[in-house]
Amino acid sequence: MPEGADALLLAELAGTQTRTFLHITRDDARLFALKDALSFFAPDCEVIVFPAWDCLPYDRISPNTTLTAQRMQALSQLLANNGKKSHIVLTTVNAISQRVPSRATMETTSLSTRVGDQLDTEKLIHYLSNNGYIRSATVMDPGEFAVRGGIIDIFPPGADEPVRLDFFGDTLDALRGFDPLTQVSTGKHQYLELVPASEVSLREETITAFRQGYRELFGAVVGTDPLYEAISEGRKYQGMEHWLPLFHNGLETLFDYIPGAFISLDALAEDAFKARLEAVEDHYQAREDHRTLEKDSPYKPLPHALLYLSQAEWQTHLEQSDARAFNPYQLPDADHVVDYGAHQGRDFAPERAQQNTNVYDALRDHLIDTVENGRRVMIAAYSQGARERLQIVLGDHDIRATALLDQWAELESLPKNVVGLTVSRLEHGFETSDFAIITEQDLLGDRLVRKSSRTRRADNFIEEASSLTEGDYVTHMEHGIGRYDGLQTIDVSGAPHDCVIITYFGDDRLFVPVENIEVLSRYGSHDTVVQLDRLGGQAWQHRKAGLKKRLKEMADELIKLAAARQLKKAPTLARQDGLYAEFCSRFPYHETDDQLQAIEDVAADLIKGQPMDRLICGDVGFGKTEVALRSAFIATMEGKQVAVIAPTTLLVRQHFKTFKDRFADLPVRIEQLSRLVPTAKAKGVREGLTDGQVDIIIGTHALLSKNIKFSDLGLLIVDEEQHFGVRHKERLKQLRDNVHVLTLTATPIPRTLQLAMTGLRGLSLIATPPVDRLAVRTFVMPMDRLSIREALLRELYRGGQSYYVCPRIVDLAEIEAFLREEVPEVKFAIAHGQMPSQQLEDVMNAYYDGSYDVLLSTTIIESGLDIPTANTMIIHRADMFGLAQLYQLRGRVGRSKLRAYAYLTTKPGRTLTKSAEKRLKVLHSLDKLGAGFSLASHDLDIRGAGNLLGEEQSGHIKEVGVELYQHMLEEAVARARHDAEGTDYAGDEDWSPQVTVGASVLIPEHYVADLGVRLGLYRRIAQLQTLEEIDSFAVEMIDRFGSLPSEVNSLLKIVAIKQHCRMAGISKLDAGPRGGVVTFRNDDYANPAGLVAFLSGENGMAKLRPDHTLFVKRGWDEESRRIKGANDLAKNLARIAAEAA
């Protein structure tokens, strides 16, 4: 039977028999494809996935915590089910070949509880810590837990969402699920079952067992043994799972958990098991050989029979269960061969390959033939949007008899002349005598089948770049540059008050109330020594005033440029819906929300008739190229030429290939210009541009030379702008006048980021990773030949490719010798910029095609290469690279759903410079997806945005710090824009009302223990603008941390009072037991007449003092009355001030 039909057979068997079905796939890719297919054919059947570790046998690193948690959850489910109901277990050869904790162990290490149960919270925390759960400030990933007083958040392995346990004493009072991104509750639960998150539990008995077993196997521990020492002390050790048998009193196999199961295997699964066994033995022998050579090597490998199945055990299990092998190929008739009656479906690859053939015409003809033969037809699209698009395109090709199907079972009742359209993750279709299934992948080519993704709002994403840590330099609007030295609770008017400590020149300290934290902003880099300002000194005010003047001049100039550009005309380019939908349907992925928004932004810009100037900032592999492709399609269909400029020849080549593939079958001529193009061919291409024969040109900066003439250029797409020099950028400016410009970048140069953030260029941020994309696991370490060998072999054995990148051409010889001597198993090729162009082209083609396992190169591979099978990168002498370079390089791996690894190696024994160490630390910390924008912001901190108009890179940022500079620039631009339009500027000025009510104002440590989280909350509180926002924030706080303490309540009320004060022009409001004193900003009030009327209505209970302050006499003895009275007073004065307008 063909692959795809195996899922249908399993679904049919599971639907008719009450037993366990175990299917063993040859690899992870096949497992996930089968899982997706089963979700379509048997949506009600329980499918349990038991994955393999994502590391090599005898590795130095631990398996991914999410994977180990999934494995433990699967074992727990199998133990609980025990043959009671029908279900399907999916696993891989690698997973089932490894022994697992016994059923007895699983029974004794699980923990369950219900609402109302007595549960000692200390014992629960102890259980979590000992069983592989990771304690963190905020729970985000499976296997994590957080403790906040009487609330414990846990993300159980295998659960769809984390749970929040709310205790009253030791009684479990409530149990709620919550969204890990927003931390807001999603619903109530009554019951919770916990299983260990790791196969290794560091309990007293397991530590004793490990110590005893270790000494029995390897003898008495002599000298330093980091593994033995760490486990003896109850500490986790990276890679300790590879000694799993020593922690347990006997292991079992997955077969033991499902006795009597129906077992089936993929084609080639048995071959895969033999290969796995050989790999295990090879890795064991390599470790043993190294141990023999290096007498003091701390790595002592376990005999592989202790952790892995032997060939004899494997064979015995299969024979005892009478296992079946599914084979997609036709086999000779025999007693043991059963034909399921299905065969491979139609693949439209030949039509896709022919430029003069439309694949949808071929589909129409095939559908007509299939229906005439009496078979029902179902086409499986990947998403709802893809299905809708497909229905439109089919209608355009005269196939209008379609029906939308939600379930596989609906096909049976479908009229035979109607084509069913469904949403399914099937990769390939198949046919039987009754029906035919065609998938979107059969029709449109390779597609990564992926789950839907959570989106991340761009503003939240940018906000992440603004966290403060102790020792950071900050800027106070009134007092200048100081050093942030943490939070301290001090006594204000007899009540505790959280204040931010800022240290100034001469160790003078300023205490800033947390409700006024918005007067502080990050200064930026702490790489260099910064001169602190003197408290009360005049230097800060002079610097700020001078910068304000210079920024005004700059803003005026920028506005003139922007206005001049707005006055220019550019072609109006509109989408042609039918053709556009067909073009979009060729996109081999499911668009993320951010990507769709970026596409809509561009389409809206193109139709305006004014030159577009938009920056698409998205991390490597987040789908910026698709935005460019759709923009180019719109332009070419309107008869305009498109120029795509990329920094390197290799990136040009890749874009050329991508554009050619997507524009196949369309009347669009696409050419490339770079040094890889022969001279004669290049001459013809230039002529084609001039006479309009070439529609899309893709090239390096050679496209910017004066001898390139376009017939009718409509759209310019600039990829990775930061790699272009000043001259090229000046030429780009000239081209921009009446042409639409789209700039794509992962780490925008700071000036570009500044322009986008001040609203002078459009900014579309693609912050949502493609689904199933995993962050690259990054390791910074001295060069270790054995670890590098292991890393390259890990990638080789999982069928992938690796990059080995050197900073200089002279370093290549050293690494070449290392690869030949130490890693003879891999085939490698060398690439660098000084090679003859044809040779470089041949090498890259061969690497693309998988002819080499490793590409040893210089930074020529830095930008844009997209090879999903390349998922390991070794960077030699990483300390010699810049931050953006390292980030771009790392972005070459991790472009599929496999875990990728980046090893940043340094010279052993060499002390790094401070800045090199900082760069490597930053990159190591930016291992979450979508960190490119944060990286650009960090770069902005380090070297400033530069002069926005000129060429220099050192800007005025150092004078006031990055955040205040950004704020001042935005304000200057807004003022200049209003001046140019002849309107008044009503923006916020730099001041913050001070409100004192003699109440405790803080987030208590017992409520939110983590200092970083507390400070983040204070920063968010300072940005609350409306009562709705304050209410929403309060609800979130209650949900995350429990009922609001009175101190937090007071804090939020003061924030609300501050908003009224701002509107009333009140700079200070002091409320005490006998009343309140109001100080107006600059001793001025917006509505003097209204204030007089207010005083006369107070009957002597209010008066204006000689110092222009307003005194209001009240009886505010109680704190609650003071807060309410201060709020009513500020609100009343704000209303009176507003009446003046």
N, C-alpha and C positions, 0 to 999 in steps of 0.2 A: 504494500500500500504506500502511496506517496506521503511525505511528511505533511501534516495538516489533517489528513484522514485519520492518523493515529489518535488524535485528540477526540475525534468524533466516535471512534470505536471505544475508547476508554469511557467516554460520557455515556454511551449506550449500555456498556457493561455495568457501570456504577448505578445506572438507573433501574437495572433489573435484578441486581444481587446485593445482599447485605453482607459485604465483606470489604476488606481493605485491598486497594489496588496500588501496587508500588511500581512506578515507572522510572527507570534509570537512564538518564540522557548522557550523551558523550561529553557535553560541556555546558557552561552557563548559558551561552547564547541559545542553545536548543531548549534548555529548561524554561527560560523566560518566554520563548516563543510558544511553547506548549501550554504554559500557564495562561497566557493571554488567549489562546485558542479555546481552552477549557472554560474560561469565564464566559465565552460566547455560546459554546455548545451545551454546557451544563451549568447555567448560572446559579442553580440551587444546590449544587453538589459542593461539599466541603473539600477544598484542595489545600493540602499542607505542603509547604515547600521547605525542604531541608538542604540549605546551601553548603558549599564547601568553604573552608578558610580561603582568604584571598592572599595568602602568602605561601612561599615555597616550603617544602619539607626542610627542617633543620635551619630555619631562617633565624635572623637576629631580631626580627620585628614581630610584634603580636598581630594576630588577625584583627580585622576591623571589628570594633565593639558592637556595631549594629548587626553584623553578620553572626557573631557568637550569640548575641541575644536572640536572634531569629532561630538559631539552631536549638537553643535551650527551650524556647517556646514550642517549637515543633515536637521535641521529645516529650514535653509535658502534655501536649494535646494527644499524642499517640498513647501515652500512658493512661490518660483519663478516658479515652474512647474504648480501648481494649475490645475491639470487635463489636461494639454495641450498634454502630450504624455504618452505612457505606460511606467511604471517603477515598480520595485519591492522594497518594503521597508522591511528590515529584522530587527527585534528587539527581545528583550527578555522580559519575564514576569517582571523581576526586573526593566527594563528600562521603560516599558509602564505603570507600576503601579505608577510612580512618575510624578507629575505635572511639567510642563515646562513653560518658559516665553511665553507670549501671542504672537499671530501673529502681533498685533499692535506694541508691543515692538520690535519685530524683524525688522519690516519695518522701524522703526525710528532709530535703532541703527546700521544699515548697512551703509557702505561707499564705493562708487565706484569712479574710476577715469580712465582717458585715457591719453596716451602720448600727450603732448601739453596742457593739462589742467592746469589752475592756482590752486595751492593747497598750502595753508599756512603750511609750515613744522612744525611750532610750534603747530598748531592745530592738525596736524596729530599725532605728538608725544603725545599730550594730549589725543587724542582719543585712541591711543594704550594703554597708561598707565591706562586709566580709564576703559577699556574694557577687562581687564584680560590678556593682553600681558605682557610678562616678559622681561624687558630690560637686555641685556647681552652684553659682549664685542664682542662676535662672535656668530652669529646665527647658531644653530645646530639642534634644535628641534622645532616642531610645537608650535605656540603660543609665539615665542620669536621675539624680534626685537633689532636692533643695530643702533646707529647713529654715523656717521663719517662725520662731516661737511655737505656737500651737498649731501651725499649719505645715504640713509636709507635702511637697510636690514630688511625684514619681512618674517616670515614663517607663511603664513595664515593657519588657521585650515582646515584640509581636503585636502590641496594642496600636490601634489607629491614632490614639491621642493620649497625652499624659493625664494623670488624675491628681486631684487636690484633696488631701485628707485633712479635715478640720477637726481638731481635738478639743474637748472640754475636759481638762485634766487628762486622765487616761482613757476617757470614753470617746470612741469615734463618733463625732456628732454629725458629720456630713461627709459625703463622698461625691465629688463633682469632676466631670471631664472638663478640659479646657484646651483652647487653641494655643500651641506653643509659640506662635508668632506674636499674637496680640495679648496672650496670657489671660484672656477673658473666658469665662465659663461657657460651656456648650450644652450642659445637661447634667442631671443627677444620676448617680448609680447607687445600688444597694450592696453590691458584693465586689470584692477584689481578690484576685489570686495572683500571687507573686512567685516567680521562679527565678533561680539564679541568672544573672546577666552574663555570666562567664562560666566556662567549663572548669575553671580553676577557682576554688573557694579557699580563701586564706583563713580557715578556722584553726583552732588549736590542734585538733586531731589531724587535719590535712597537712599542717606544717610539720608535725611530728613524723607523719608517714613519709613526707618528702625527704626530710633530713636522714631518716633511717635508710630509705631506699637509695638515696644518692650515695651515701657512704658504702652501702653494700655493693653497688655497681662500680663506683669509681675509687673506692678506698678512702682512707682518712683525708680530710680536707687540709692541704698544706699550702701555706701562703695565702694570697688573696684570691677569693673566688666570689665575684660580685653577685652571681645568681644565688649561691648558697647563703651568703650573708644577708641579702635582701629578703629572701623567703624566711630565713630564721628570725628576722626582725618583724615579720608580718607585713613587709612592703611589697608592692607590685613591682615586677621586673619586666622590662620590655622583652618579649619573646618567651616568657616563662611557660606559655601554653604548650611549647614543644617538648616539655617534660611532663605532660599531662598524666601518664601512667603512675608517676611517683606520688601524685596527690591522692590517688584513689586505691581502694582495696579491691582491685580487679575492674577492668573495663568490659563493656559489651559492644555489640555492633547494632547498627540500625535494623538489621534482619531480626535481632532478638526482640525488638519492640513490636514487631508485626508478624507473629507466627501465623502461618496459614494464609498469607497474603497471595494474591494473584500478582506475579512479578513479570514485567515486560521490560525489554531493553531496546534502545535505539539501534539503528544500524551503526556499526563501527564502535559500539560501546565496549565490546570485548577487547578490541584492539586498543582502545583508549585505556582500559585497565592495565594491559601489559605495559603500555608506555608509561603509565603512572608508576607502576612497580619499578621499572627501570630507573625512572627519575628519582624515586625515593632512595634506591640503592646507590645511585651516583652521588646524590647529595650527602648521604651518610658517609660514603667512602672519602669524599672531598674533605669533610670535617675531620675524619679520622686521620687522613694523610697530613692535614695541616697541624693536627694535634701532635703527630709523631715528629714533624719537623720543628714545630715551635713548642718546646717542652713546657713553656710557661703559659701556653694558650689556655684561657679560662673556659673555652667552649668545649663541653664534654657531651658528645651526641649519644642519645639513647639507641640501643639496638632497635632496628626498625620494626622487628616483629612485635615489639611491645605496643606500638602505636598504630601500625598499619596491617591490613589483612595480607596474607600470603596468597599466592596463586591457587594453592590447594584449598584454602578456606573459601575463597571466592567461588571456585568450581563446585565445592560441596554445597554451598548455600543455593546456587542456581539449580543444581540437579535435584536437591531435596524439594524444591518448590515447583519443579517442572516449569521453569521460566520460558517465556516466549520472546522471540526476537522479531521486531518489526523491521521489514526491509523494503525500501522504496523501489527496488529493482525487480524485474521479472526473473523468477527462478524456475529451473526445470521442475516439472511435476514430480511430486514425491509424497509419501504418506505424511511427512511432517510439515509439508508446505500447504498453507491455506491462502487462497486468493480472496481478498476482501471485496474485490469488484470495483475498486476505484483506481483511477490513473491521474497522472499529473495534468493540471489544467493548462489552458492556453497562456503562453507568455508572449507578450507583444514586443519583445526586445527587437526582433527584425524590423518592425515598423518604426520603432523609436530610432533605430540606427539609420534609416533612410530619410534623407532630407526632403524628398519630394512626396513622402507618404504621411498622411495624417492619421495618428494612432486612433483617434475617435471614429474615423471612417472605418478603419479595420475592426474596431470594437462593434460598430453597428452591424457590419456584415456577419461577424461571428455570432452575435446575439440572434440575428434572424435565422441563421443555420441551426443554432442550438434549439430555439423554440420550435422550428419546423420539425425537428427530430423528436419532439414530444417531451423535452426536458424543461424543468423549471430552472430559472436563472436568478442568482443572487449576486449582487456586487457589494463587496465589503469596503466601505470607506473608513479612514482612520478616525475622523471626528465628525461632529454634527455639521460644522462649517464645510468640511470637505464633501460630505454627503449632499448638502444643499448646492454647493458649486457643481458637483457631478450631475445632479438632476438638471440644472440649467444647461450645462454643456451637452448632455444627452438630448435634451429638447431641441437645442440648436442643430443637432445632427439627426433630427427626425425620429428620435426614440422618445415618444411622449407618454407611452403606456408604462408608467413607473408607479411603484407604491413604496412607501416608507415602512420598513419592518423594524420592530424593536427587539424581536426574539427569533432565534433559530426555528423554534416550533411553528412560527407563522408561515414559513415557506410552504408547508404541506397544503395549506388552504388557499394558496395564491393561484389565481388563474394562470394557465400556462403561457398566455400571450402577454403577461405583464412582468416586467423586470423588477425584482425586489431590490431595494437599496437599504442597506443596514449600516450600523456603526460597529465595527469590530476590529480587533488588533491582529487578525489573521495576517500572516506574512505572505503565504502563497495559497492559491486556490487549487481545487481538484474537481474531478468530474466522476459521476457514476451514471448508471443507466437511467436514473430518475432525475438528477439535478446537476447543475454546474455552478461552482462558486468561483468568482473572479475577484481578486483583491486589487486594491489601489496600487499595490506594489507590482503586481503582474502587469498592470496597465501602464504605470508611469515610471517604473524603475525602482532602484534601491531606496529603501525608506527605513529609518530607525523607528521602530514601534515604541512609543513612549507614553507614560501615564500623564495625566493632566498635572499641572503644577500650581502651587500657591504663588500668588504674585506678591511682589514687595513694592510698596509705594516708594517712588523716587525721592520724595522729600524726607521720608524716614531714613532712606538709604544714605542720603547726603548727611543727615543729622548724625549718623554713626561716626562720621569722621571727626566729630567735634568733642570727643570725650577728653576729660582732664585727668591727669595723674599727678600725685605730689611731686613737687620739683619743677613742674611745667611753668614756663613764663606766661603771665597773663597781663592784659592791659585793662586798667580801670579808666572809665571815660573821663573822670575828673582828676585822677592822681597819677596816671601814666603807668609805666611798666614796672611790675613787681613779680614776686615769685609765689605761686600757690603752695601753701604749706599745710593743707588739710582743713578739716572742720573742727570747730571747738564750741562747746556749749558754754555760754556766759550768762550772767545775770543782768537782765534789762528791766528796769522798773519793777524789780522784785520777782521777775518770772524768768525761767530758763529759756534761752533763745539760741538756736544754732546759727553760728556765723562762720563765714569762709575767712581763713587767715591769709592775708597777703603781706609778704615781707618786702620792705623797701630798702633803699640805700641806708647804711648805718644800722641795719637790723631793726629799723622802725617797723612796727606792725600795724596793719589796718584790719579791723574786724568788719566784714561786710555782711549784714543780715541776709539770710538765705532768700527772703522774699524779694531782695534787691539784686539778686545774682545776675540779672540781665545787664548790669553796668559793667560786668566783666566779660572779656572775650579772650580767646586763645591768642597768645602772641605768635606762636608758630614753633619753629625749630628750637630744640634745646641742644643742638649739635655744637653750637658755638657759645662763647661767653657773651652774655648780654649785659649792657650797662643798666643797672636798676636806677629808676628815678628817685629823687629825694621827695619825701612827703612834704607838701606845702611849698615846694620849690616852683619857680616860674618856667624852668626849661621845658617842661612838658607842654604847658599851654602855648608857648612860643612855637614849639615843633608842630603841634596840632594845628595851630592857626596857619602856619606856613604851608603845611601839607594841604590844608583845606583850599588854600588859594591856588596851589598848583593843580590840585584835582579839578577845581572849577575850570581852569584853562583847558585841561585835558578833556573834561567832559564836554565842554563847548565844541572842541574840535571833533570829538567822536560823534556828537549829535549832528554836526554839519555833514560829516561823512555818511552817517546813517540816513539823514534827510535827503542828501544828494542821491543816495542809492534808491531811496523810496520814490524819488521823482523819476528815476529812469524806468524805461519800459523793458519788459522781457516777454518772450512769447507766452501766451496763455495755453497751457498744456493740460488737457482733460483726459480722463480715463474713458476708453471705449469698452463699455461694460461686458459685452459678450466675449470679445477677444481677451480682455483683461482677466476675466474669470477663468478662461481656459488656460491662460499663461500661469495664473496663480496656482491652479490645480496641479501644476508640475512640481511644485515645491515639495521636496521629499520629507518634510517634517511638519509637525503641528506648531503653528505660530503661538508664541507666548503673548500675553496681553500687552506687555510693553512693546513688543515687536509690532503688533497690530496698530498700537497707538502711534508709533514712529512712522509707520507706513501712511497712516491717515494724516499725520502732521505734514509729511512731504507732499502728499496729494493736494492738501489744502493750499500749501505754498505755491505749487506749480500752476494752480488755476487762477491765482490773483492777478497776473499780468505785471507783477513787480519782481525784480530779481530775488530769487530765494537765496538765503545764506543760512543754512542749517547745519548744526553739528549733531551727529549721531554718536553718542558716547555709550559704548556697550563693551562688556568684557570680551576677551578673546573667545571666539566660538559661540557667542550669544545671538548671532543671526543678523549682523549688520549688512553682510553681503546681499542678503535677500532684499533688504530695503533698497539697496543700490540697483539690483536687478529689476525690481518693479518700477523704480523711477526711470531707469533706462528704457524699459518697455513703453511706458507712457510717452516718453520723448520721441522715440523712433516711430511709434505709430502715428505721431503728429508730424512726421516728416523732418524731424530735427536730428542733427548729429549729436553723439554723446562721446565725451572724452573721459577715460578713466585713468588716473595717474597714480602709480604706486611707486614706492621707494626702491624696490629691488627687482632684478630681472626674474628671480624665481617667483616672486609674488605676481608679477605681470603674467608669467606663464600660467600660474594657477588660476588667476582671474580669467585669462583668455579661455582656458579649458572649461571653467564654470559657465561663462557667458555662452560659449559655443554649444555646450550641452543644453542649456535652458532655452536658447533661441533656435534650436534645431527645428526644422520644418517651417520656419518663418522667413519671409522675404527680407532678411536683415543680413547685411554683410559685416562681419566682425573681423578685425585685423589687430595685430600687435606690433609694437615698435620698441625694440630694446637692442642691446648689443648681441643678443642671441639670434637676431633676424639678419640674414645675409644682406649685403649692401644692395644688390639688384632688387631683391624683394622689397626692401625698405623704400627704395625710390618709387616703386610702383604703388606702395601704400600711401606715400605722401601725395602722389598725383591723385590717387583715389579720394583723399581727403579734400583736395582742392576742387575737384570736379563733382564732388557729392556722391561718388560711387561707394565710398566707405561710410557705413552708418554708425558703427561703434568702433572706436579706436582705444586700445588698452596699451599703455606704455609707461616707461620711466620718465624722469624729468626731461628726457630728450624731447618729449611732446611740447615742452615749454620754450623750445628754441624758436628764434625769429623766422626760420625758414619753413616752419609748419603753418600752412594756411588752411583754414576750414572754409567749407562752402556755406554751411549754415549751422554753426554750433549752438545748441540749445541748452545742454546740461553738462556741467563739469563735476566729476566725482573725484574727490581727493582722498586717497587711503593713507592712513598713518602719517598725517601731516607733520608730526614732530621730527620725521627723518629728513625733511627737506631743508636746504640751506637758505640763508637770507635772500640771495639773488633769486632763487626759485620762488620764494614767497612773494617777492616784489612783483615778479612776472605774473604770479597767480592773481595778485591784487588788480593788475591791469586787465586780466581776462574777465574778472568778476563783474565789470561794469553793467553789462546788459545780458549776462548769462546766469542761469540758475546754478548755484553751487551747493553741493552736498559733500560734507566732510565726515569721514568715518574714522573713528579712533577708539582705542581701548584705554590708553593713558594720555589724555589730551595735554599738550604743552600748557603750562600755567597761563600764558597770555590768552590762549584760546578759551580756556576754562573761565577766565575773568570776563571775557567778552560775552560768553554765553550766559554766565550767571548775572550779569548786569542787564540782560535783556536786549543787548544790541545784536545778538545773533540768536536764532532759534536753537533751543537745546532739546533734544529728545534723548532720554536716558533709558537704555535697555538694561534694567537691573535684574530681570528675572532670568535665572539660568534655564536652558532647555531641560526638559524633564529627564530624570535618571542620570543627569550629569553629576558626577561626584567631584568634590574639591580635590585638587592634587595634594597628595601627602608629601610634605616637604621636609627634608632632613638636611641639617647643616652639620658637617663633620670634617675632621682632618682626613686626607686621602687614605683609605684603607683598601688595599688591593683585594682582599678576600670579600669584603662587603660589596665592592663594585662588581666583582665577578658574579656574586650572588644576584645582584640586582639585574644584570644583563641576562643571566640565565633564567631568572624568574620570568622576564618578559619573553624570552625565547620559548620557554616551555608552555606558556599560555598562548602561544601562536602570534605574539606581537613583535613590534620592532622598537628600537631604541635610538636615541640621539646621544652622541658624546661630543660636547661643545668645548672648544678651547678658545682662550681670548686672543691668541696670536698664532700665525702660521707656524712659527718656529716651535710651538708646543706640540704640533701634530705628530712629529716623529717619535717623541717620548711615549705618547699614548698609543701610537701604532704598534710600537714594540711591546707595550704592555698587553694589548689585545692579542697579538700573535702568540706571546709566551704564556699568558695567564688565562685567556679565554679562547682557546683554539676552536671551541664548538661553534662560535658565531662567524658568519660571513660578513665582512664589513667593507664599506667603500669610503673614500675620502673626498670631501668637497670644500673648496675655498675660492675666494674671489679672484685669485690670480691664475686660475686654470684657464686654458683655452675654452672659449664659449661652447664649442660643440662637445668637448669632453665633459664639461659641467652639465650640459643638457642630458648627455647619455647617462651619467651617474644618477642624476635626479630621476630620470625616467625609470631606471632600473630599481631605484629605491621605492618609488611610487608603486611599481608593479610587484614589490615584495621579493625581489631577487636578492636583497641584502637584509641582514638582521639588524645591523648597526650602521648608522651614518656618522662618521667622524668628521666634524666640520668646524669651521670658524662661525662667527655670528651671522654668516650669510643666510642662515635659516631663521633669523630672528623674527621676521614679519610674515604673517599670513599663511604659512604653509598649513595645509589641512590634510593630515594623514591619520584617520581615526584609529588605525592599527598601531600607531607609534604612541606608546603610553609610558615609556620610561625615559628620563633625561638625566644624564650625568653632566654637570658643569664643572670643568677643571679650573682651579684657581678662581673660584667665584668672587673672591675679594677684589679682583681686578675689573669687575663689571660695574656699571652704573645700575641704580635701582630700577629705572624704567626698562633698561636692557634685560636685567634678570627676569623681570615680570613678563616681558614679551617672550623671552626664551621659554620660560616655564609654560606659557600659554600654548606652546606647540604640542604639548601632551595633554591628555585628559579631554579629548574631543569626542569621545564616545561614552557609553555608559559603563565602561570598565574603570576600575580604580587606577589612577595614574600616579607615578612616583617621580619626584625630582630630588636629586642628591646634589647639594651644593658643597663641593669639596674645597678644602683649603690646604695649604702646604703644612705637612706635619711638623710640629715643633716651632712653627713661625708665629710670632705675636702679630695679630692684626692691628691695623691702625684703627683709631676710635670710629672714624666715619665708615670704614669698611665693615667693622663689626656691627655698627648701627644699621647699615643697609641690609646685611644678612638677617639681622633680628627682625627688621620690619617685614622683609619678604616672608620669613618664617611665620610671622604672626598674621600676615594677610593670606591665610590659607582657606578662607571662606570664598565661595563663589561670588563673583561680581565685585572684587576688591579693586578693580582698576581705577574707579572713580576716587576711592579713598587714597589710592596711591598717588594720583595726580594732586589731590589736596595735600598730601604729605610733601610732595615735591614742591608745591606752592609754599609750604612752610619753609622748606630748606633754602630755596633760592629766589623766592619772590616771583611775582608775575612778570617782572620786567616792565619797561615802559610800554603801555598798550599800543603806542603808535610807532615806536622806533625799534631799533635792533637790539639794544642792550638788554641783558638778562637780569641785572641787579636793579630792583625797583625801590620804591619808597616804602615798601612794606616794613623794612627793618625799623623805620621810625616809630610805627605805632602797632605793629603786629598784624597778622594776616586777617583775623576776623574783623577788627575795627576798620582796617584799610578797606576791606570788601564793603562794609556797611557805609563808610564815608564815600566810597566811589559810587555805590548805588544811589546814595542821596544826591551826590553832585550831578550824576547823569539825569536823575529825575527832575532836579531843579532846572538843569539846562534845557531839558525837554519842555518843561512848562514855560520857561522864558522864551524859547523858540516859538511856542504856540501862543504866547501872549496871555497865559492863564496863571493864576496864583498857585503856588506850591503849598500844599497843606499837609506835608509829610511829618512824620514823627521827628522830633528833635531829641538830642542825646541828653535825656534826664530821666530820673526815676523818682517818683514820690516816696517819701519816707513816712511810714505809718507806725506809730507806737501806741499800743492799747493796754500794756501791762499784762499781757497774756503769754503763756508758754507757746513759743512758735518754733517747732522743729518736727522732724520725722524721727521718733525715738529709735535708738539702736535696737531695742528689743522687738520693735515692729519690723524694721528693715535692717538686718544685721550687716549686710555687705556695704562697705563704704562707697564703692564704685557705683552700685545700684542707687544708693541714696543720693549721691551727687547728680547722677543722671536724672533722677526724679525731680530734684531741685531745679535743674536746668529746664526741664519740661514745664514745671510749674511757672517759672518766670516767663514762659512764652504764651501762657494762657491769655486769651484776649477777651473772650465773652463769657457770660454766665453759663451758656450751654456747654462751652468747652470745659469750664470748671466742674460742672455737674458730671459730665462724661468722664473726666479724669478721676473724680471722686468714686464713681461707680467702679472704674477699673482698679483703683487702689483697694477697695473693699474686696473685690473679687480675687485679687492677687495675694493680698496680705492679711485679710481679715477686717473686722470692724475698725473704723477710723478712730484712733486715739484722739482725745480732746485737743492735743497739741497740733495734730495734722488738721483737724477741723478749723482751729484758729488760723493756721497758716493759709488755708484755702479762703477763709473769709477775708483775711487781710489782702490777699491777692485781688479779691473782688472789690474791696474798698479802694485799692490802688488804681483800679481801672476808672472808678468814679473820680478819683483825685486828678488823674491825667486829664479827663474831660473838663474838669472844673478849673484846671490850671493851678492846683494845690501842690506845692512842693513838699510840704511837711504837715502832718496831722498828728498831734499828741492828744491822746484821750486819757483822762485820769478820773478819780472818784468824784471830783467836783465839776467836771465838764471837759471841754475840749478846746485846744488852741490850734488855729489854722494859719499856716504861712502861705501866702500866694506867691507864685513864681514871679521873680523880678518885681515884687510888691505891686503887681498889676492884676486886675480882675476884668474879665471880658465884658461883664455887664454891670457897671457901677450903679446904674439906676435900679436895677433888679436887686442888687445887694442892699441898697438903702431901704427898699420896700421890705426886704427880708428882715432887716434890723428893726424897723418900726413895728413889724408884726410880732416881734419877739417879746414885746412889753418889758423891756429892760433886762431880759435874760441873755442878751447878746450885745456885744459892743466892739467897735474897732479901736484898737489901742494906738498910741502914738507911733509905735514901731511898725504900723500897718498890719499887724496880725489881728485876726478875728478871734475873740474869746466868746465861747458859748457856755453858759452856766447850766449844768444839769446834775441830777443825782444819779451818778453811775458807780455806785459802790461795788456792784457785782460785775465780774468779768464779762458775763454774757450780755449784761445791759450796756457795758462800755462798747463792746464789739458791735452790737445792734445799733446803738446810738451813733457811733462813728460812721457806720455804713449809711444810716439814714441822713446824717448831716452831709456827707460827701455827695450822696446821690441827689440831695436837694440842691446843693450848690452847683452841681453839674447840670441839672435841669435849668436853673436860672441862667447859667453861662450860655447854654445852648439857645436860650430865647433871644439872646443878642444877635445871633446869626439870622 
